[in-house]
């Protein structure tokens, strides 16, 4: 399955509880005149933030859970 960069950004945004869909991001990129390198940087940032959030949640669950 070939996802567009906009769909990947949308998935990361969803994980971060940010209301941003692929169409809105595409519209913004078009009106702002963003280049492919700009979109890649935005995607990298969203992926970094998503990974950081997931890691934080996992660590919190491990710290607060009780093993038998």
N, C-alpha and C positions, 0 to 999 in steps of 0.2 A: 504494500500500500504506500503510495507516494503522497505524503502530506506536504502541503505548502508550508512555507515559513510562517505564514499568518496563522495557520491552524496549530502549529507547534507553539507559537506565542500564546494563542488562545488557551491551549491546554495548561500551560504554565500559569497563566493568569487565573484560570479557574482554581488551580491548586492553592494559589495565593489569596483566593477570595477577592479578586479584582474583577470588576465587571468590564470586560474587554473581549469582544468577539472578533473573529477573523475579518468579517466585513468592515467593522469599524477601524481595525488596524490597517487594513488595505486602503481604506478611504484616507486615513490620516497620512499614510506613507505617500499616497498619490498627491495630496494637496500640499504636503510639506516638501515634496521633491526628494524623498529619501533614496539613497543609492542602495544597491544590494549589500555593500559593506556595512552601511548603517543598519540595515535590517538584521544582518548577521550579528552585529554588536548588541542590538536590542534583544535578539533571541538568546545570545550567550548570557546576558544579564538576567533575563527572566529564568533561564535554566539554572543559573547559579543560585538565585534566590529561592527557587523551588526546591533544589537539592538541600539548601541550608535549612529550609523550613522542615522538610521531611526528617533530616538528621536531628534537628532540635526536638521534634515530636517524639521520635524513637528514643532519644536519650532521656527525655522526661519520663516516658513510660517505663523505661528500664529502671530509672531511679526510684520511681514511686510504686513499682509493682512489688509484690511479695511472692517469693517462690516458696513452695511447700518444703 
